[in-house]
């Protein structure tokens, strides 16, 4: 279980940064009239980025379960 802590912490930290930037840009463009499409794009990009992050985290957990703890050792 200790092997999974670092990937989870890293994924949560990166997800928080992505969501914070997405929310920040959403609030900025909320104040400018006529930017509904830009707001939608920022929200969509934020959700897509977090989705990709979750997918990568799942792949990393599968790699750890298969015994590939040190990926950099291959290169």
C-alpha positions as CSV (number, residue, x, y, z in Angstrom):
1,X,0.0,0.0,0.0
2,X,2.9,2.3,0.7
3,X,3.9,2.1,-3.0
4,X,0.7,3.9,-4.0
5,X,1.0,6.9,-1.8
6,X,3.3,9.0,-4.0
7,X,1.2,8.6,-7.2
8,X,-1.9,9.5,-5.4
9,X,-0.4,12.5,-3.7
10,X,1.1,13.7,-7.0
11,X,-2.2,13.2,-8.9
12,X,-4.2,15.0,-6.2
13,X,-1.7,17.9,-6.2
14,X,-1.7,18.3,-10.0
15,X,-5.5,17.9,-10.1
16,X,-5.9,20.7,-7.6
17,X,-3.6,23.0,-9.6
18,X,-5.5,22.2,-12.8
19,X,-8.9,22.9,-11.2
20,X,-7.6,26.1,-9.6
21,X,-6.4,27.4,-12.9
22,X,-9.6,26.4,-14.7
23,X,-11.7,28.1,-12.0
24,X,-9.5,31.2,-12.0
25,X,-9.8,31.6,-15.8
26,X,-13.6,30.9,-15.6
27,X,-14.0,33.7,-13.1
28,X,-11.9,36.1,-15.2
29,X,-13.9,35.4,-18.4
30,X,-17.2,35.5,-16.4
31,X,-16.7,39.3,-15.9
32,X,-16.3,39.9,-19.6
33,X,-19.6,40.0,-21.5
34,X,-19.9,37.7,-24.6
35,X,-17.4,35.1,-23.5
36,X,-19.7,32.2,-22.8
37,X,-17.9,30.0,-25.4
38,X,-14.5,30.7,-23.9
39,X,-15.9,29.8,-20.4
40,X,-17.2,26.6,-21.8
41,X,-13.9,25.8,-23.4
42,X,-12.0,26.4,-20.2
43,X,-14.4,24.2,-18.2
44,X,-14.2,21.5,-20.9
45,X,-10.4,21.6,-21.0
46,X,-10.2,21.4,-17.2
47,X,-12.5,18.3,-17.0
48,X,-10.6,16.7,-19.9
49,X,-7.2,17.3,-18.2
50,X,-8.4,15.9,-14.9
51,X,-9.8,12.9,-16.8
52,X,-6.5,12.3,-18.5
53,X,-4.8,12.6,-15.1
54,X,-7.1,10.0,-13.6
55,X,-6.4,7.7,-16.6
56,X,-2.7,8.0,-16.1
57,X,-3.0,7.4,-12.4
58,X,-4.9,4.2,-13.1
59,X,-2.2,3.1,-15.6
60,X,0.5,3.8,-13.0
61,X,-1.2,1.8,-10.4
62,X,-1.5,-1.2,-12.8
63,X,2.2,-0.8,-13.5
64,X,3.1,-0.9,-9.8
65,X,0.9,-4.0,-9.3
66,X,2.8,-5.7,-12.2
67,X,6.0,-5.0,-10.4
68,X,7.3,-2.1,-12.5
69,X,8.1,0.3,-9.7
70,X,11.0,1.9,-11.3
71,X,10.1,2.9,-14.9
72,X,13.2,5.1,-15.4
73,X,15.4,2.0,-14.9
74,X,14.4,0.9,-18.4
75,X,15.9,3.9,-20.2
